[in-house]
Amino acid sequence: MTRYIERPSPNFDARTRPIDLVVLHYTGMQDAETALARLTDPAPVARRYPGPWQSDDALPDAPLPKVSAHYVVDESGQIFSLVPEEHRAWHAGASSWEGEGDVNARAIGIEIVNGGHDFGLPEFPDTQIEAVIQLLRDIFERWPDLKPARVVAHSDIAPDRKSDPGEKFPWKRLADAGVSIWPNPAHTVLAIDDDPIPHVQQQLSIIGYNVRQTGVMDGETRAALIAFQRRFRPSDTSGAADQETRRLLAALSRQLSV
Ligand SMILES: [Zn+2]
């Protein structure tokens, strides 16, 4: 039995939907203690959380949004429990998946301690990733509707605003451990002469991304492609619908529709 350290947060309310998603985040703050303080603060104000996300002229007492998550996993692999899974924690913000907003209502949120893009994209230590894998296994056991395909990135559900847990997060390792998914494009053949964008938009929405079928490359489609690449082709997150991205997209959308 995995041991969780209780660090209760008052920032939650009632779920309005059954749990059917897990959202992974990075904390994007300087250290675990600051992130835990922020995620359990009933009345956060700007001066308590200085950092690159705040402009220099932010008023010290300016209120910040109240936030939380169900779990925080620190670099040494300690797992903190902040909000009981039965309640709705406040981690996703404005977001959408499979055509539905209010992701918080249906999701378990896990914050992984990591400085993220604002702090030079540090590596995730092995012990931390092992703890995330163990925590996901525990969660799957408690909620039989959850399975590897139901684990998403914050950047997947809010591609225009969010880039966490970022392109350093080892999604392949999670997939190898059986707690996430990975595209297998071995037998994927692309048609070369037709316009790829309508297919790309269709496949992105099969996976769950919030993309309208406009038939042309637009801002929404590019943001979703960048989110997809952060997870499945992290060496190049240009947002272009290149051959490799299209093969991975075709493969994953087919795997998810069978
Ligand atoms: Zn996040």
Residues whose N, C-alpha, C, O or C-beta is under 5 A from the ligand:
A	BS01	ZN	H25 Y26 H91 H154 D164
